[in-house]
Amino acid sequence: MGALAAVGVVLVLLIVWACVSVHDYLDPAMPDVHGISTSAEVATADRAATTRLDDALAQVRTAVPWMTDAGRSADDLCSTNDNVAFIGERRRWAPVSCMRTSAWFGAFDGSLPEELTRINRALSRAGWTPQATPMDELFRIDQTRMATASPSSGRPRPAYAYGSYRKGINSCTSR
């Protein structure tokens, strides 16, 4: 009777081990994003990215010297994602990657459409290229769309502009 109980316990342990092994194979643990994001390697990459972005900001400020510094922001994000193409396929985690997004806010006194064209020209002369549509064109498109849209609340909508420019590589990915 004792031998039968021992065989039963061994059998149950083997079944549990097999279930855990299959589960771990099909659904592996997510990488430690927090641990990686606080590692020495990422801290070193962060310092290098900060230096590159500060240099890039200095180049932008040189290209548009008439603009007043109105603020700056930085957003750091480290993440991973799981890649599952088909139902039942084994989950695979992508490597953890970290990215910094930096924004500089500038102010000026003048006509927004004219200043945006002036900024776009100055950035282009300095070697910066829009990542998509230049911000002066985006502003014109937005204003045209708003002029043809039906009014929503009767309140005037403040004019603003946005755009994204690139010169060389301005992002940092660490794995």
C-alpha positions, 0 to 999 in steps of 0.5 A: 500500500505504501509503494502504491502511495509513493507511485501516486505521489510521483505520478502527481508530481510528474503531471504538475511538472509537465503542466508547469513546463508546458505553461512556461514554454507556451507563456514565458515570463515577460522580461523585467522592464523595470530592472532593465530600465534602471540598469547601468547600461541604460543609465549610460545610454541615457547620458549619451542620449541626453548629450545628443539631444542637448546638442540637437536643441542647441542647433535648433536654438541657433537656427531660430535665434529670434524665438524665446525659450518657453519650456522643455520636456522629456519623456522616457519610455522603456517597454516590450511587447509580446509577439503572438501571430496565431492562436495557440502559437508560443508567445515571444517577448521582444527585447526591451527597448528604451526611447527618449522623446524630447520637446522644446517649446519656443515663443515668438511675436508675430503672425503665426502662419508667417512665423511658421514659414520662417521657422521651417525655412530656418530649420531647412537651411540648418539641415533639419528636415520634416519627418512628414509635412512641414509644420507651416503646411500642417497649420494651413491644412488645419486652418482650412479644415477648421474653416469648413467644419461646422462650429462646435461650441461657438468658442474660438479655437486657439491657433497652434502648430506642431511638427516633427523635424529630424537631423541625423539620428535623434533617438536612442534604443537600448536592448 
